[in-house]
Amino acid sequence: MHAATLAASPHNTQPWLFRVGDTGIELGVDAGRHIGTIDPLRREQWMGVGCALENLLVAAPALGWNATAALVPDVAAPALAARITLSRADARPHPLYEAIARRHTHRGTYDPGRVLEDSLFAGMDALAEGLPDVALRWLRTPAERARAAEGVVAGTQAIIADREQSADSWRWVRADWQALQRHRDGVTLDAAGLPPALLALMKMLPGMSMESSDAAWLDATRRVHVATAAAYGIVLARNPRDPAQRLAGGRLWQRLHLWATARGIAMQPLNQMPERADREATTGSEPRFGRLLAELVDSEAWQALMPFRLGYPLNEAQPSPRRPVEDVLVA
């Protein structure tokens, strides 16, 4: 169970719940742990639960269990995501198990001069095996990378300009030690990937405000995230509104991130464009970012679930805090 709680999640909300039974585990969605207008269609929340599911399935064989999962998201049981059936077995290694404890989002500087080999992308594409409704799209040429970078920065600016979205994001920023210890979740300054000088300044500011946090985020997005990405990827789904496909997208992202961690490759979700596209869809606004995502995906069969950047990191990143297992268990 501990391995499942180390999964990725939007804004480190950790939106999962577990019920342990005689023959297995029910994995649920904690509806209260979401980021409001940042994720109005709950796309990221369901992906986060899918990440926890993948960690559980990776850890089970290494710990001496056979595990099979049945996805059960439906309108009759909206909080139930999956049922995992467990049976005892001889422990056997899983190639991704050791990476679970080391995997975390790296929001810092990547080495822009170090090229990712073609064989790595082929290896990552193969990770979608067994998940037929999700796939990966790579943006590697200078033109593709420039267009993605432009969209990420524009999405960041649009979220900051939308006071409701900005406030919903700010609620999950843990700006001081007391808040961090109280919640054990959210985005911390140490894990935010800020340039060292800016990080030191932010820590010295008394009572950091939403406005200063937004300004630091935009600065890091411009000067670190898009400026040092070696490449971009997009997790795709055939129907991004389908909860089962969102779960599968989360599974693919977690699998991909574990695989990359084992090879010294850093990754960071860059959700700004789909967050704005979802906001456009729920407010009836002009689909500026919806069109941009469709342009980047460039396929009639697939739609974007989550863009991300990847590359070789130049420094170590700090892991995000985690709630204890007992906080996510339900009777």
Salt bridges, closest charged atoms under 4 A:
GLU26 OE1 - ARG19 NH1 3.26
GLU26 OE2 - ARG83 NE 3.25
GLU44 OE2 - ARG43 NH2 3.13
GLU54 OE1 - ARG251 NE 2.65
GLU54 OE2 - ARG255 NE 3.03
ASP118 OD1 - ARG140 NH2 2.59
ASP133 OD1 - ARG238 NE 3.61
GLU144 OE2 - ARG137 NH2 3.57
GLU150 OE2 - ARG147 NH1 3.14
ASP162 OD2 - ARG276 NH1 3.05
ASP162 OD2 - ARG279 NE 2.83
GLU164 OE1 - ARG279 NH2 3.03
ASP168 OD1 - ARG171 NH1 1.97
ASP185 OD2 - ARG33 NH2 2.25
ASP185 OD1 - ARG174 NH2 2.83
ASP190 OD1 - LYS203 NZ 2.56
GLU211 OE2 - ARG163 NH2 3.02
ASP219 OD1 - ARG223 NE 3.08
ASP278 OD2 - ARG43 NE 2.96
GLU286 OE2 - ARG291 NH2 2.72
GLU295 OE2 - ARG147 NE 2.90
